[in-house]
Amino acid sequence: MANQTSVRLPVSSGPERVIEVAAGLVFRRGRLLIAQRHAESHLGGLWEFPGGKREPTETFEICLARELFEELGIEVAVGQLVESLTHSYKEKTVHLRFFACRWLRHEPQALDCADFRWVTAEELGRYAFPEADARLLSRLRSDGSLWETP
């Protein structure tokens, strides 16, 4: 009889919740648009790069244009992918894609966010962001070329 090895698999509390998110790096005149999450939402009160969950029938780019219009009432030209990452929180895993965007029209309004700001690279450190954004925040602080209008 062959030697058998028993492998113990980790116990799962159910299927992992995975969410795909498109986020925009919307630049205008040397400033970057950030939005504050509603207090009652996941990671409530933190600041983020605006965007949202991708619907199954959407590309990330179409999702981002839709979300920015719904959340802030702005129209943008979605440009190149700047960063792609996956981050696991206790309750879910998020696949984030960050795109450089050029603001086209309409002044932002807090339609589906608590607040928003246009900030410089130096001002980013004054705002608390989700831990998933740490690598991108570091890049934004150190790479001035990202701040050039796409």
BELNORRA-V977531 format. One record per residue. N is the residue number from 0. SS is DSSP state (h for helix, s for strand, l for the rest). PHI is phi in radians with two decimals (none if undefined). PSI is psi in whole degrees, 0 to 359 (999 if undefined). Layout:
n->N ss->SS phi->PHI psi->PSI
n->N ss->SS phi->PHI psi->PSI
//
This chain:
n->0 ss->l phi->none psi->134
n->1 ss->l phi->-1.25 psi->151
n->2 ss->l phi->-1.24 psi->122
n->3 ss->l phi->-1.86 psi->139
n->4 ss->l phi->-1.92 psi->131
n->5 ss->l phi->-1.56 psi->130
n->6 ss->l phi->-1.94 psi->126
n->7 ss->l phi->-1.70 psi->119
n->8 ss->l phi->-1.53 psi->148
n->9 ss->l phi->-1.12 psi->145
n->10 ss->l phi->-1.39 psi->129
n->11 ss->l phi->-1.79 psi->142
n->12 ss->l phi->-1.53 psi->12
n->13 ss->l phi->2.34 psi->178
n->14 ss->l phi->-1.15 psi->140
n->15 ss->l phi->-1.25 psi->136
n->16 ss->l phi->-1.53 psi->117
n->17 ss->s phi->-2.01 psi->130
n->18 ss->s phi->-2.16 psi->133
n->19 ss->s phi->-1.71 psi->129
n->20 ss->s phi->-2.25 psi->136
n->21 ss->s phi->-1.88 psi->131
n->22 ss->s phi->-2.25 psi->148
n->23 ss->s phi->-1.92 psi->137
n->24 ss->s phi->-1.78 psi->90
n->25 ss->s phi->-1.63 psi->113
n->26 ss->s phi->-1.84 psi->145
n->27 ss->s phi->-2.71 psi->119
n->28 ss->l phi->0.90 psi->48
n->29 ss->l phi->1.34 psi->12
n->30 ss->s phi->-2.18 psi->154
n->31 ss->s phi->-2.04 psi->136
n->32 ss->s phi->-1.48 psi->125
n->33 ss->s phi->-2.16 psi->155
n->34 ss->s phi->-2.26 psi->150
n->35 ss->s phi->-1.73 psi->134
n->36 ss->l phi->-1.25 psi->146
n->37 ss->l phi->-1.03 psi->142
n->38 ss->l phi->-0.98 psi->324
n->39 ss->l phi->-1.49 psi->356
n->40 ss->l phi->-1.51 psi->171
n->41 ss->l phi->-0.99 psi->131
n->42 ss->l phi->1.06 psi->34
n->43 ss->l phi->-0.94 psi->140
n->44 ss->l phi->1.54 psi->341
n->45 ss->l phi->-1.35 psi->160
n->46 ss->s phi->-1.64 psi->155
n->47 ss->s phi->-2.65 psi->171
n->48 ss->l phi->-1.53 psi->122
n->49 ss->l phi->-1.08 psi->150
n->50 ss->s phi->2.80 psi->205
n->51 ss->s phi->3.10 psi->190
n->52 ss->s phi->-1.27 psi->137
n->53 ss->l phi->-1.44 psi->132
n->54 ss->l phi->-1.39 psi->151
n->55 ss->l phi->-0.98 psi->331
n->56 ss->l phi->-1.58 psi->359
n->57 ss->l phi->-1.78 psi->150
n->58 ss->l phi->-1.38 psi->165
n->59 ss->h phi->-1.09 psi->322
n->60 ss->h phi->-1.15 psi->316
n->61 ss->h phi->-1.14 psi->318
n->62 ss->h phi->-0.99 psi->313
n->63 ss->h phi->-1.11 psi->314
n->64 ss->h phi->-1.03 psi->317
n->65 ss->h phi->-1.11 psi->312
n->66 ss->h phi->-1.09 psi->319
n->67 ss->h phi->-1.15 psi->325
n->68 ss->h phi->-1.23 psi->316
n->69 ss->h phi->-1.18 psi->319
n->70 ss->h phi->-1.39 psi->321
n->71 ss->h phi->-2.24 psi->353
n->72 ss->l phi->1.28 psi->19
n->73 ss->l phi->-1.85 psi->157
n->74 ss->s phi->-1.96 psi->136
n->75 ss->s phi->-2.35 psi->160
n->76 ss->s phi->-1.75 psi->117
n->77 ss->s phi->-1.41 psi->125
n->78 ss->s phi->-1.83 psi->219
n->79 ss->s phi->-1.28 psi->154
n->80 ss->s phi->-1.24 psi->126
n->81 ss->s phi->-1.74 psi->322
n->82 ss->s phi->-2.69 psi->144
n->83 ss->s phi->-2.36 psi->130
n->84 ss->s phi->-2.67 psi->163
n->85 ss->s phi->-2.16 psi->134
n->86 ss->s phi->-2.37 psi->134
n->87 ss->s phi->-1.81 psi->124
n->88 ss->l phi->-1.76 psi->172
n->89 ss->l phi->-1.03 psi->319
n->90 ss->l phi->-1.67 psi->347
n->91 ss->l phi->-2.92 psi->166
n->92 ss->s phi->-2.02 psi->136
n->93 ss->s phi->-2.04 psi->135
n->94 ss->s phi->-1.79 psi->113
n->95 ss->s phi->-1.88 psi->136
n->96 ss->s phi->-2.20 psi->123
n->97 ss->s phi->-1.85 psi->126
n->98 ss->s phi->-2.03 psi->141
n->99 ss->s phi->-1.24 psi->135
n->100 ss->s phi->-2.29 psi->147
n->101 ss->s phi->-1.90 psi->123
n->102 ss->s phi->-1.12 psi->132
n->103 ss->s phi->-1.87 psi->307
n->104 ss->s phi->-2.79 psi->164
n->105 ss->l phi->1.34 psi->130
n->106 ss->l phi->-1.29 psi->141
n->107 ss->l phi->-1.08 psi->147
n->108 ss->l phi->-2.38 psi->148
n->109 ss->l phi->-1.42 psi->74
n->110 ss->l phi->-1.38 psi->315
n->111 ss->l phi->-2.41 psi->47
n->112 ss->l phi->-2.69 psi->162
n->113 ss->l phi->-1.30 psi->325
n->114 ss->s phi->-2.91 psi->172
n->115 ss->s phi->-2.61 psi->161
n->116 ss->s phi->-2.60 psi->150
n->117 ss->s phi->-1.74 psi->119
n->118 ss->s phi->-2.19 psi->157
n->119 ss->l phi->-1.60 psi->171
n->120 ss->l phi->-1.03 psi->320
n->121 ss->l phi->-1.18 psi->331
n->122 ss->l phi->-1.44 psi->344
n->123 ss->h phi->-0.95 psi->323
n->124 ss->h phi->-1.15 psi->348
n->125 ss->h phi->-1.44 psi->353
n->126 ss->l phi->-2.04 psi->140
n->127 ss->l phi->-1.55 psi->123
n->128 ss->s phi->-2.00 psi->160
n->129 ss->l phi->-1.06 psi->151
n->130 ss->h phi->-1.07 psi->335
n->131 ss->h phi->-1.09 psi->336
n->132 ss->h phi->-1.55 psi->0
n->133 ss->h phi->-1.00 psi->313
n->134 ss->h phi->-1.11 psi->317
n->135 ss->h phi->-1.17 psi->320
n->136 ss->h phi->-1.04 psi->319
n->137 ss->h phi->-1.08 psi->315
n->138 ss->h phi->-1.07 psi->317
n->139 ss->h phi->-1.13 psi->327
n->140 ss->h phi->-1.32 psi->333
n->141 ss->h phi->-1.85 psi->342
n->142 ss->l phi->-1.97 psi->95
n->143 ss->h phi->-1.09 psi->337
n->144 ss->h phi->-1.16 psi->335
n->145 ss->h phi->-1.13 psi->336
n->146 ss->h phi->-1.50 psi->355
n->147 ss->l phi->-1.31 psi->136
n->148 ss->l phi->-1.03 psi->125
n->149 ss->l phi->-1.18 psi->999
//
